Amino acid sequence: MRKQNETFATYFVLQGLSDDPHIQCFLFVSFLLIYLLTLLGNFAIVATIHIYSNLSSAPMFMFLSHLSILDMCYTTVTLPKMLFSLIFGNQTISYTECFLQLFFFISFGQSESFLLAVMAYDRYVAICCPLHYMDVVTKRVCVHLMVFSWFSGFLNSVVHTGLATRLTFCSSNHIGHFFCDITPLLKISCVSTLLNEVVIYVAGIFVVFTPFMYILISYVYIIRAILRIPSMAGRNKTFSTCSSHLTVVCMFYCTVLLMYMRPASYAKDYDKIFALLYTFITPLLNPFIYGLRSREVKQVFKKTFTKKCKKRCS
């Protein structure tokens, strides 16, 4: 009888953010603007770093370019589908499209988690061991660390998505979210999700909590090293090289930890707000944070803008 009642879902229905047509119109314009600004800002960071050889050869900016690429991919996985749903009112998503979205969302998100830890390692060596920086953080090491970040996110996504495809959805195909995420999918499954939940918490410890703790410990040593600098100007200059990264880390990890690593009894009314923060707002703000706080990036933008102004005037 149980098997007779089970049906294989060929599509899902996303709940979205609102059913009000007027609010949907406002949301469409807002998120379209967010998407365009995210692509423009992150692409500007990547292009600037790769055009100027003095930036592309520096490990910190190599990592930053990959962070911007991840942010563009991360946002593109979810936002275009959401914009399509808002403008046409079609909230359905096919089974295949849903799990592809889930796979790439987890992959890019976890890769960003590891990359932020790699960037913390770079700042730690640069500030705490400056004399050995060029010998420790070589180009080969940078490539290995970036490959590790991308591959780890991909491997973690394979595990979560593979386990999710084994679930059966029979009671409902309505996902209480605006994209296909692992937690909303578990809620509508009519079979035991215990294995999935255990893997989420175990993987979360290794791919989210552990990198986050490593970053915090790294910054304890970094701040101790900064406080030993005798001059206030020297302290401010040194801290400015890692303040952008620290700001991005706080935005990314705080929302992700609140979303996935909280107790089951925690109120879930703010799930969509947390998801909006780390899915759309963080990738949008990252290039502006680095552009405004990084002295090198500001100098390059200023130099490029000055050149263009002179060409137009002449």
Order of alpha helices (4+ residues) and beta strands (2+ residues): alpha-beta-alpha-alpha-alpha-beta-alpha-alpha-alpha-beta-alpha-alpha-alpha-alpha-alpha-alpha-alpha
